[in-house]
Amino acid sequence: MEIAEPKPAWWKEMSVYQIWPRSFADGNNDGVGDLQGVLGKLDYIKALGVDAIWFSPLYPSPNADYGYDIADYRNISPDYGDLALFQEVLDAAHARGIKVFMDLVVNHTSDQHPWFQAAKESTDSPYHDYYIWRGGRGAAPARPQGKRPPNNWLSVFEGKAWEYVSQVKEYYLHVFAKGQPDLNMANPKVREEVKEIMRFWLDMGVDGFREDVITYIAKREGLPNGFPLPIATGFEHYTNLPKVKDYLREFQQDVLSGYGAFTVGEAPMMTPKVAKEYITEAAGNLLNMMFHFQHMEADCLMTDWIGLPFRLKKLKRVWTSWQKEMYGVGWNALYLENHDHPRIINRYGSLKYRVESGKMLAAAYLLQSGTPFVYQGQEIGMTNITQPSLSAFKDVVTFNNAKLAKKLGLSDARFLKIANRRSRENARTPMQWSAEPNAGFSEAEPWFAVNPNYAEINVAAAQADPNSLLHWYRALLQFRREHPVVVYGRYEEHYKSSRSLYCYTSEYRGQRLLVVCSFKEEPVRFQAPAGFELVNAALVFCNYAKPVEAGCSFITRPYECRVYLM
Ligand code: GLC
């Protein structure tokens, strides 16, 4: 069967930089990153060669989940600035040809949002039905409050998924933290609010949205109990239900399409087969692309902590299935790091070969067909931090897992070790700009620990070193811009059963690309696939001094990566 080439689009050709604002750059020296800080770094972002910025939430928030609990959708947190300053950043980004995407978090609000404040006052409040309320199971007055929630669902972040409010004698649903009550998207008024929020930012000039856990926004009728094995989380009753598509279609038709706005939806437990129900033309392009979790050793935020050993074959299988399944029909969002996972050099690479393995990982994913996302600090090879004690942690997920660990009988020392490896806080340490105090992030004591390796790993050092990861990322992104084979090429994986090498080729209109990545320190023999004569190809990237090509095979150096163009 003839497979159609992907149709060109600006959002397929762009690459995106993710900013987690609290830790990016502190412009007013109060220890917290802010928009003034961002303004000062736009030229740095431009020089990286990306076309867009995705801002993790900038809105006012009590920070039960660092901004993912929003108290006002039409404003900027005073921690970060105000609307006027945001407009300035937006205009300054646009002046540099950089688009701006906001994080749209509408599965839930903060419990401090005025809607929820009104909703919990009275069942008669017009806002009550903005959220999901149920009475307790059993004869409520006879039971001690909180003992019999409406069903057996567990929240992703904090114990049971239900919290009792005595004022209304009902429980509200929170799939995430207690401070993140779920919105009732079945209520048309809520959907109108969402559309108004979208219009507000789009009218300001924002170019699109990253939609937070968007596949969770519909809940199963009747809220039945979750499947009880091994634990009843209830996720099957709020993940990818058919109604999600109806809601997305409504947002698309009523708002987004009119603005030509970009959308990427965060989608835990997503498979290529299900993704096609959202992101293909046949499905109505409900989103442009999705962030799935399959390559993150985890299918959702909950499983990240299980800490399965890294298996290259599984990673390759996931990458290849998405490349194959999406080609010509959907589109891949390519990412390895964000604010929800530990750093990749620790996960998939090597601290000993930090730069080499960091470069290899960048080439492994950036040259696939899709839209690449780079997370702040990834481009200079920032690594996990080793916190000295549990009191240094700040995230609700870590707190929750600490409680669970206690229940399971784990010692504090043991849990600390796990948290240092698995916590997403590893990705949230302040950006390392220079070897100045506080890594040049702030003149004040930063809100969160700076990784002590900043003296060595920082932007200024990376800018000065032509062999740095930063220059490598810049070169890869530029190469991508200049070579449609990267963006639109048809992917083929080679040596699938290798536990050491990841190798793929990509073809587009007569150009061919060969990417060879060793995930091992030990030497591995690589033999070029049939039809790829290395001596006749241009070696466009190599994370070691470029070798003299001799024949069609070579022995890899630690974490070696080579990219050939034919
Ligand atoms: C998404 C966000 C994560 C947040 C969660 C709840 O997964 O990326 O940071 O904690 O949603 O909003």
Residues whose N, C-alpha, C, O or C-beta is under 5 A from the ligand:
A	BS01	GLC	D65 Y68 F176 D212 V213 D340
